[in-house]
Amino acid sequence: MATYRQTRELAPTEAVYLGGLIDGEGTVSLFRKHRLDNRQLVISISSTEASLLTYAKEIVGAGKITSKRTYQPHHTPSGAYVVTNRQALELLRQVAPHLRSYKAQRAAEILKDYVRLTPRNGQYTPQLLAERQAFIQRVLNLHPNAKPKIQRSL
């Protein structure tokens, strides 16, 4: 059986700092790795400073750093620190009180329902799948530029 890397318990100052990084330069979302995959929780921080990303990875104790492609010679090389699934959920639990943007609302929704609606064996009943789809829409609709969807009755 595989062992999963656990996130560290962050010091209060580390949690505040990471919360600020995520609010300013990061994302809290549900992404698909591939078109037909189920969405999974992803927290990422993008930066042109590799040392900042390395610091984030070291204090969390999990995740990975990826390089982003530069398409123009005048673009600065950048990267992203990415944490997924249960490790991201644990990180979110620790930094959520320090988020101030729309990401705070996303964090609250995710912390409330993600585990209940994401069985570890990937087996979804039709009812659970419907609840999960509604949850995904609620989370993704929490965006600073998102307009509220009008529900129309037939």
Buried (B, 14 or more C-beta within 10 A) or exposed (E): EEEEEEBBEBEEEBBBBBBBBBBEBBBBBBEEEEEEEBBBBBBBBBBEEBEBBEBBBEBBBBBEBEEBEEEEEEEEEBBBBBBBBBBBBBBBBBBBEBBEEBBBBBBBBBEEBBEEBBEEEEEBEEEBEEBBEEBBEBBBBBEEEEEEEEEEEE
